[in-house]
């Protein structure tokens, strides 16, 4: 059974790998999504992440599909109190941005789709430059005070805007955010590490980091291979997102993942998640699975322990990216 970790300054005890819900209702249909959720929980996972905008980008979708699938699962299993549910606002068509009225309406709609009366963690998904930050912060405090969201969190915010949000909350005696969701993995560290970057700001404000794109859109699973003609192949619904990684130094990281994985009889994805899980400030990397087979490495990463030498080898390979 996987141990749990406290998320930032909250009392939320979450599993060390979170299950991303972006594929639910998109590349994983409802029955498959329910099986994946069942298997994740049975393996000791309890931290499920979604957003009201998932999966509006797919043809014929309007957003809310992922929440709706999770909601039918929660209702069918009757296990709402056993899991930590996180969702986000700002990207669903018709519910874009972070105006106060939009936040209130969007959360009510998310709760209806999720078949619950509260979410454990509510994220501002993307900063909204067209709405005064004071208005946004106050609205998040209102939904928290109303019991509709237990804790508040930020995703994709710059260090300066994180500081500004926290200052507004402190000045008004509002609850501070408890988590930060950044883009972070073995081949993308520049936005998180280093002086004044997101990791430092998160530590200063006790924000637990919950990285997304933890497997670099599938690149760190090892499924992409260099080819003589084009440098690499990238054919999948998310393949276009990995083009920046189709370089020798990134493939060298995958080589080390394969070597470490072989020593543990573990997939490269499990090793990549375990490395990220144990980075300073990280509480629970997120990873998604559209099949039970893809879920295997995510479940393995809940308990996989890397040696200091293995961790160092991965970090050194990553340093060259």
Long-range contacts (C-beta under 8 A, 24 or more apart in sequence): 1-44, 2-43, 2-44, 2-45, 2-302, 2-303, 4-46, 5-208, 5-283, 5-284, 6-208, 6-283, 7-84, 7-121, 7-151, 7-178, 7-179, 7-208, 7-210, 7-283, 7-284, 8-177, 8-178, 8-179, 8-206, 8-207, 8-208, 8-283, 9-176, 9-178, 9-206, 9-207, 10-150, 10-151, 10-178, 10-179, 10-208, 12-84, 12-120, 12-121, 12-150, 12-151, 12-178, 13-46, 13-84, 14-46, 14-47, 14-84, 14-283, 14-284, 15-44, 15-45, 15-46, 15-47, 15-284, 15-302, 16-277, 16-283, 16-284, 16-301, 16-302, 17-45, 17-47, 17-273, 17-277, 17-284, 17-285, 17-286, 17-287, 17-298, 17-301, 17-302, 18-45, 18-47, 18-48, 18-49, 18-86, 18-210, 18-284, 18-285, 18-286, 18-287, 19-45, 19-47, 19-48, 19-49, 19-286, 19-287, 19-288, 19-289, 19-298, 20-49, 20-50, 20-212, 20-286, 20-287, 20-288, 21-48, 21-49, 21-50, 21-51, 21-54, 21-66, 21-67, 21-69, 21-70, 21-288, 22-50, 22-51, 22-54, 22-55, 22-66, 22-288, 23-55, 23-66, 23-288, 23-289, 23-290, 24-50, 24-54, 24-65, 24-66, 24-69, 24-70, 25-54, 25-55, 25-61, 25-65, 25-66, 25-68, 25-69, 26-54, 26-55, 26-58, 26-61, 26-65, 26-66, 27-237, 27-290, 28-289, 28-290, 28-291, 30-69, 30-72, 32-290, 32-291, 32-292, 33-69, 33-70, 33-73, 34-69, 34-72, 34-73, 34-76, 35-292, 36-289, 36-290, 36-291, 36-292, 36-295, 37-70, 37-73, 38-73, 38-77, 39-292, 39-295, 39-299, 40-295, 40-298, 40-299, 41-79, 41-82, 41-83, 43-299, 43-302, 44-302, 44-303, 45-298, 45-299, 45-302, 46-82, 46-83, 46-84, 47-83, 47-84, 47-86, 47-284, 48-83, 48-84, 48-85, 48-86, 49-86, 49-87, 49-210, 49-286, 50-85, 50-86, 50-87, 50-88, 51-87, 51-88, 51-89, 51-91, 51-92, 51-123, 51-125, 52-87, 52-88, 52-89, 52-91, 52-92, 52-95, 52-106, 52-109, 52-110, 52-113, 53-88, 53-90, 53-91, 53-92, 53-93, 53-125, 56-91, 56-92, 56-93, 62-92, 62-93, 62-94, 63-91, 63-92, 63-93, 63-94, 63-95, 64-92, 64-109, 64-110, 64-113, 67-110, 67-113, 67-114, 68-113, 70-114, 71-113, 71-114, 71-115, 71-116, 72-115, 74-114, 74-115, 74-116, 75-115, 80-115, 80-116, 84-120, 84-121, 85-114, 85-116, 85-119, 85-120, 85-121, 86-119, 86-120, 86-121, 86-122, 86-123, 86-153, 86-210, 87-114, 87-119, 87-121, 87-122, 87-123, 88-122, 88-123, 88-124, 88-125, 88-155, 89-122, 89-123, 89-124, 89-125, 90-124, 90-125, 90-126, 90-128, 91-125, 91-126, 97-128, 97-130, 97-131, 98-124, 98-127, 98-128, 98-131, 98-135, 98-136, 98-139, 99-128, 99-131, 99-135, 99-136, 99-139, 100-135, 100-136, 100-138, 100-139, 100-142, 103-136, 103-139, 103-140, 103-143, 104-139, 104-142, 104-143, 107-143, 107-148, 107-149, 108-148, 111-148, 117-147, 117-148, 118-147, 118-148, 118-149, 118-150, 119-148, 119-149, 119-150, 120-149, 120-150, 120-151, 121-149, 121-150, 121-151, 121-152, 121-153, 121-178, 121-179, 122-148, 122-149, 122-151, 122-152, 122-153, 123-152, 123-153, 123-154, 123-155, 123-179, 123-181, 124-152, 124-153, 124-154, 124-155, 124-157, 125-155, 125-156, 126-155, 126-156, 127-156, 127-157, 127-158, 127-161, 133-161, 133-164, 133-165, 133-168, 134-168, 137-165, 137-168, 137-169, 137-172, 137-174, 138-172, 138-174, 140-174, 141-169, 141-172, 141-174, 141-175, 144-175, 151-175, 151-177, 151-178, 151-179, 152-176, 152-177, 152-178, 153-177, 153-178, 153-179, 153-180, 153-181, 153-207, 153-210, 154-179, 154-180, 154-181, 154-207, 155-180, 155-181, 155-182, 155-212, 156-181, 156-182, 156-183, 158-198, 159-196, 159-197, 159-198, 159-200, 159-201, 162-198, 162-201, 162-202, 162-205, 162-207, 163-201, 163-205, 166-205, 176-205, 176-206, 177-205, 177-207, 178-206, 178-207, 178-208, 179-207, 179-208, 179-209, 179-210, 179-283, 180-207, 180-208, 180-209, 180-210, 181-209, 181-210, 181-211, 181-212, 181-286, 182-209, 182-211, 182-212, 183-211, 183-212, 183-213, 184-209, 184-211, 184-212, 184-213, 184-214, 184-276, 184-279, 184-282, 184-285, 185-211, 185-213, 185-214, 185-215, 185-216, 185-220, 185-272, 185-276, 185-285, 186-216, 186-220, 186-253, 186-257, 186-272, 186-275, 186-276, 186-314, 186-317, 186-318, 186-321, 187-216, 187-219, 187-220, 187-245, 187-250, 187-253, 187-318, 187-321, 188-213, 188-216, 189-318, 189-321, 199-280, 199-281, 202-281, 203-280, 203-281, 208-281, 208-282, 208-283, 208-284, 209-281, 209-282, 209-283, 210-282, 210-283, 210-284, 210-285, 210-286, 211-276, 211-282, 211-285, 211-286, 212-286, 213-241, 214-272, 214-273, 214-276, 214-285, 214-286, 214-287, 215-269, 215-272, 215-273, 215-287, 216-242, 216-245, 217-241, 217-242, 218-242, 219-245, 219-250, 219-254, 220-253, 220-254, 220-257, 220-268, 220-269, 220-272, 221-267, 221-268, 221-269, 221-272, 221-297, 222-254, 222-257, 222-258, 222-267, 222-268, 222-269, 224-254, 226-251, 247-321, 249-320, 249-321, 250-321, 252-317, 252-320, 253-314, 253-317, 253-318, 253-321, 255-317, 256-313, 256-314, 256-317, 257-314, 259-313, 260-306, 260-310, 260-313, 260-314, 263-310, 264-304, 264-306, 266-297, 266-300, 266-304, 267-296, 267-297, 267-300, 268-297, 269-297, 269-298, 269-301, 270-296, 270-297, 270-298, 270-300, 270-301, 270-304, 271-301, 271-304, 271-306, 271-310, 271-314, 273-297, 273-298, 273-301, 273-304, 274-301, 274-304, 274-305, 274-306, 275-306, 275-311, 275-314, 275-315, 277-301, 278-306, 278-311
